[in-house]
Amino acid sequence: MYNKKMGSKNKLQEFELLELGKKLQQFYDSGYVNKKQVIWFSFLKGLASGFGAFLGGTIVIGLLLWIISLLNHVPFVDNIVDSLRHTLNK
């Protein structure tokens, strides 16, 4: 069910974000910000974000595989666990 208050709240939040973006653009264009420093920071932020996603995904998949390896017999999952064990033991 659609809530009118929620719709107006989202529009207000969207408007505030657009205003903030305009102010940041004006600040950037005024020359107070070192453009090379901004590009370098954005590059490092992207590297950190990509590395974090990769590391987090690796940990989650590793934990799932470890939990599955603890299960000896589970209906419908047993075939998958056996194939994973076979692959891991290679």
C-alpha positions, -999 to 999 in steps of 0.1 A, spaced: 0 0 0 14 34 -9 18 59 19 16 96 9 38 107 37 65 83 26 63 96 -9 67 132 2 95 123 25 114 106 -4 109 137 -26 122 160 2 152 138 7 158 137 -31 156 175 -32 180 179 -3 205 155 -20 203 175 -53 209 207 -35 239 192 -17 252 180 -51 248 215 -65 267 231 -36 295 205 -39 298 212 -76 300 250 -70 327 244 -43 346 222 -67 343 246 -96 354 276 -74 390 262 -73 393 255 -36 398 218 -43 430 203 -58 417 183 -87 446 159 -88 441 152 -51 404 145 -58 412 121 -86 438 103 -66 415 100 -36 387 86 -58 411 61 -73 422 49 -39 386 48 -27 377 26 -57 406 2 -50 396 -1 -14 360 -8 -23 369 -34 -48 394 -51 -25 368 -51 4 341 -66 -18 365 -93 -30 378 -101 5 342 -101 20 330 -124 -8 359 -148 -3 353 -150 35 315 -156 30 321 -184 4 348 -199 26 325 -200 56 297 -215 36 319 -242 23 333 -249 58 297 -252 72 287 -275 43 318 -297 50 306 -302 86 274 -317 74 276 -355 69 242 -363 55 215 -338 45 187 -348 21 188 -331 -13 221 -314 -4 242 -346 0 250 -348 -37 262 -313 -38 283 -317 -7 298 -349 -21 308 -331 -54 323 -302 -34 343 -326 -12 355 -344 -43 365 -311 -59 383 -299 -27 402 -331 -22 417 -330 -57 
